[in-house]
Amino acid sequence: MKIEVLFPEICNLFGDLYNINYLEKCLPEVQRVHTPLTGQPLFLTEEPALVYLGPMSERSQEKVLEKLRPCRDRLAELIQNGAAFLLTGNAGEVFGSYIENEDGSRIEGLGLLPLHARRDMMHRHNSVFLGEFQGAEAMGFKSQFTMAWPEAGAQGLFPVKKGVGLNPQCPYEGLRQGNLFFTYLLGPVLLLNPQLAEALLAAMGAGGTPLALAPEMAEAYQARLRDFHEKV
Amino acid sequence: MKRNLPFYFALFVSKLSILALRLMGRKGTNLPGGCAIFLCRDFLGRMPRPKTVIGITGTNGKTTVANLVEDVLDRRGVSYCCNRSGSNVDTGVASALIASSDWLGRPKKELAVFELDERSSNLSMPYIKPDLLLCTNIFRDSYKRNAHPEFIVDVLNRYIPDGVKLILNADDLMCASLKPENPRVYFSIAPQPGEESGSENIVQDVRACPRCGAVLNWDLRRYHHIGRAQCPACGFASPAGDYTAALLEEGRMRVEMGGQAYPFPLPDQRLINVYNSLAAVALLRELGLEPEAIAQAMAQTGISATRFLEEEANGRKVILHLAKGQNPVACSRAFQNIRDYPGKKAAILFLDDYFDAAHTVENISWYYDADFEFLADDSVVQIIAAGARHWDVYLRLLMAGVKPERARHLRDTSQAAELVGPEVEAVFILYDVYTIGLANKVKNQIQQGRGAPAGESAGSGKASPHQGDGSSLR
């Protein structure tokens, strides 16, 4: 079983790579493959159990798009076939229709996810988010320059309970398309949300795998939720 | 910009506010400037500036460098104004200028030294137009404020005025590449005899050549992206230093400048503070002070006790170490310092953001950019995490490979001192800028004998590593 981490040298801004460290802890036999921006993606020749892309700077988004554009059809095929993807932070924007700058200019995305994003580099959005995922509460943190707007056919990942979804009016955060999971929630989102970790493991074909550090993770999760309900 | 009626009105009101604050026995380090900028938005641009203005910016070390520079100036009898007791944003700068001006705003001092926040440089630099601007380094910092380093580089490149002479860290490629058209000098620490690259860090924000994008080759990587690199594709390389610490010895460094070498005392031997001292030397020399005069004054200075304080009590060292919250690089440096300190150590971690802990749930993603892995070293025999996010810190410690039996955690910070075990020879207390009061309190508790004295058994030694959310042991 292989996990392909795309461009970790630039797509690693907010501790997000620990999502993969955590999956490795759950699946000791898993092979982690780092594909640098100068390398050939593994997914072109194989079907990894998971393809992961983390958050990146705005200039890096353009480099990543340039790199992935020739691979668009293969990515579409993999998504269609139910391959597991995890996209965190602004990585999802790369898979969307387009990213709009403040001056109205657009950067065309891969067109694989039904959403587009708008940048506002003078206003950083920071918030704590509470949503639902498979009957449980999902919590996380947002820190971003963009808001996203879903397009026809979009399916949200986390219905909003409190906080801001893809945009302030959107009733959900993130998108799910088959086994592709995209969320703006930053950092080690799997370590923060045990149910999401279980769902992703299932999407990778490792359903029922016991979660590593499950008791500690559950205590930390409950403590965070308690604080959220008391303070936010 | 010309002085106008709103400017004079703002100046008058802010001067009155200084008087009022003095009458109330308060210093008022930020209020007068805030008041002035509220009443006259471009107040800083209209305020007459001293003849020479020095700016000190960067992610880490700017307060330490500013303090060192000011201490040397004090000892040389140079008169100046500064924002040392205020904030490093526009309101702090305005307050300092107002306080050292007459009722018409004319400066009473010919020199100003300002520590300048890099993120909000748009509010200060275009107005005060420094003559000399030093940048210590550029690192990943608070996600909320600073987003990512590339964003900060863009902000600085946009708002540092053209023509300002820059003093830059040659061993930080992001810092060294600022405003390429501006005049500049570099400071650098030469590879030392036998020096090897340091441990791999999680955060390494310069991996590709800033010119052509190829993966860089590192001749020496000290920590994160600090070191000497060159590009195999286009020949781009770390610039040579104009102020080079050629040799580091016990308590001093030899700095090469202008073809000659001079000895300077080092108030602190840790590499990060060698960079800070070297930066201060470069700035003071650019300001025109003679090397011998700088060295003489530096021999009487130290690193501020609010940043690092080492004391001895009950047979063990107690060390207060600032670890700026939500700043993964600053915390990684602190964790490495703990690992590298001799003997058996305990680390008490107060990592919560003071305000977030009171009002919300802190974004703890930054824990996973900080090198907690240094604390998994066998010499760190005990780690005590206390505060609102103690379960998250504990989880991070386990992910870092820390043995569960070495980690204790509890919500109640006041009980942390009691958990220190008997085998510990040095206790590090890590704290954020706003929790120094708590850190001092715990230091005093340890010095007064709370916790197991060195060599004796700990009263709470049988307790579970988890103390839950209450204050009692489970």
Interface residues (C-beta under 8 A of the other chain):
Chain A: E9 I10 L13 F14 G15 D16 L17 Y18 N21 Y22 K25 P36 L37 T38 S57 E58 R59 S60 K63 M121 R124 N126 V128 M139 F141 S143 F145 L186 G187 P188 L191 L213 E216 M217 E219 A220 A223 R224 R226 D227 F228 K231 V232
Chain B: R140 Y143 K144 R145 A147 H148 E150 F151 I202 Q204 R207 A208 G213 A214 V215 P328 H359 T360 V361 N363 I364 S365 W366 Y367 Y368 D369 A388 R389 H390 W391 D392 Y394 L395 L398 M399 H466 D469
